[in-house]
């Protein structure tokens, strides 16, 4: 072993660490939601069971969670491989691509190329015709007082290396 890496299989390398920023990690509501996410399914499960038995619970809870998690990871997988691009970040090893047609089921996560271009922005559908249901939801939360300091693509200075991609390059 050299420098913490097994020369044969590289399995001795520790996995990357996900570090949640202190403000979020200490937030009591976030911590409660993270700790109790499975229990949060119980009220809906009770209603679904009353309406249609275990089949409704299976479809309404288990399948819903599976589809949302698998969908999130699938979009992440494909959005780093191919699709259309409106923006490119020079010097970035992994580019993001937009996956048209998945806006409704991903709440805007499909506009991943836009997320790479404007990582601070709550608005991912930044071009005409890019349906971004997640941003509409965040705006509704803002109107109700549950979200604040919502950032847009123009809220921060332009990212280093950001350039517009022409349709012929995309």
C-alpha positions in Angstrom: 0.0 0.0 0.0 1.3 3.5 -0.9 -0.2 6.8 0.2 -3.4 5.2 1.6 -4.2 3.3 -1.7 -3.9 -0.3 -2.3 -1.8 -0.6 -5.5 -3.8 -3.6 -6.7 -7.5 -2.6 -6.4 -7.6 0.9 -4.9 -10.2 -0.4 -2.3 -8.3 1.1 0.6 -9.3 4.6 -0.4 -11.9 6.0 2.0 -15.2 7.0 0.4 -15.9 10.7 -0.1 -17.5 12.4 2.8 -20.8 14.3 2.5 -20.6 17.3 4.8 -23.8 19.2 5.5 -23.2 22.8 6.2 -23.4 23.7 9.9 -26.5 26.0 9.6 -28.5 23.1 8.0 -27.0 20.3 10.2 -28.0 22.2 13.4 -31.5 23.2 12.2 -34.0 21.4 14.5 -36.7 21.1 11.8 -34.3 19.6 9.3 -32.9 17.2 11.9 -36.4 16.1 12.9 -37.5 15.6 9.3 -34.3 13.6 8.6 -34.8 11.4 11.7 -38.5 10.8 11.2 -38.9 10.5 7.4 -40.2 6.9 7.6 -42.7 7.8 10.3 -44.0 10.6 8.1 -45.4 8.0 5.7 -47.7 6.5 8.4 -50.6 9.1 8.1 -50.8 8.6 4.3 -50.4 4.8 4.7 -53.4 4.8 7.1 -55.6 6.8 4.7 -54.5 4.6 1.8 -55.2 1.4 3.8 -58.7 2.7 4.7 -59.4 3.5 1.0 -58.1 0.3 -0.6 -56.2 -2.0 1.7 -52.6 -3.1 1.4 -52.6 -2.7 -2.4 -53.1 1.0 -2.0 -50.4 1.2 0.6 -48.0 -0.7 -1.6 -48.7 1.6 -4.6 -49.0 4.8 -2.6 -46.1 4.5 -0.3 -43.5 1.8 -1.3 -43.7 2.3 -5.1 -43.9 6.1 -4.7 -40.7 6.2 -2.6 -38.9 3.8 -5.0 -39.9 5.7 -8.1 -38.8 9.1 -6.6 -35.5 7.7 -5.3 -34.7 5.7 -8.4 -35.8 8.5 -10.6 -33.6 11.0 -8.8 -30.5 8.7 -9.2 -31.4 7.8 -12.8 -31.6 11.5 -13.8 -28.3 12.1 -12.0 -26.7 9.2 -14.0 -28.0 10.2 -17.4 -27.7 14.0 -16.9 -23.9 13.6 -16.6 -23.6 11.6 -19.8 -25.6 13.0 -22.6 -28.5 15.3 -23.5 -28.8 18.9 -24.7 -26.6 21.6 -23.3 -27.3 25.3 -23.1 -24.2 26.0 -21.0 -20.7 24.5 -20.7 -18.3 25.1 -17.8 -14.7 25.1 -19.2 -12.3 23.2 -17.0 -15.0 21.1 -15.3 -14.4 17.4 -15.6 -18.1 16.4 -15.5 -20.5 18.4 -17.5 -24.3 18.5 -16.9 -26.8 17.9 -19.6 -30.5 18.7 -19.8 -33.0 15.8 -20.3 -36.1 17.1 -22.1 -39.5 15.6 -21.3 -38.8 14.7 -17.6 -39.7 18.0 -16.0 -43.0 16.9 -14.5 -41.8 13.8 -12.8 -38.4 15.3 -11.6 -39.6 18.7 -10.5 -37.0 20.4 -12.7 -34.1 18.1 -11.8 -33.9 17.1 -15.5 -32.4 20.6 -16.3 -29.1 19.4 -14.8 -27.0 21.3 -17.3 -28.6 24.5 -16.0 -27.9 23.4 -12.4 -24.2 23.0 -13.3 -24.2 26.5 -14.8 -26.1 28.1 -11.9 -25.6 25.9 -8.9 -26.9 28.5 -6.4 -30.2 28.9 -8.2 -33.5 27.5 -7.1 -34.7 28.0 -10.7 -33.4 25.2 -13.0 -35.7 25.7 -16.0 -34.0 28.9 -17.1 -34.8 28.9 -20.9 -38.0 29.3 -22.7 -40.1 26.1 -22.6 -38.2 24.5 -19.7 -40.9 23.3 -17.3 -39.7 23.6 -13.7 -42.4 22.5 -11.3 -39.9 22.4 -8.4 -39.2 26.2 -8.8 -43.0 26.9 -8.8 -43.3 24.9 -5.6 -40.4 26.9 -4.0 -42.1 30.2 -5.1 -45.4 28.9 -3.4 -43.4 28.1 -0.2 -41.9 31.6 -0.4 -45.3 33.2 -0.7 -46.5 31.2 2.4 -43.4 32.3 4.3 -41.8 28.8 4.4 -38.9 29.7 2.1 -36.8 32.9 1.9 -33.7 34.2 0.2 -34.6 32.3 -2.9 -31.8 32.7 -5.5 -32.1 33.0 -9.2 -29.5 32.5 -11.9 -28.7 36.2 -11.8 -28.5 36.4 -8.0 -24.7 35.5 -7.9 -21.8 36.4 -10.1 -21.3 34.2 -13.2 -19.4 31.0 -12.5 -15.8 30.8 -13.7 -15.5 29.1 -17.1 -19.3 29.4 -17.9 -20.0 29.8 -21.6 -23.2 29.6 -23.7 -23.4 26.6 -26.0 -24.7 27.1 -29.5 -27.3 24.6 -30.8 -24.7 23.2 -33.2 -22.4 22.4 -30.3 -25.1 20.8 -28.1 
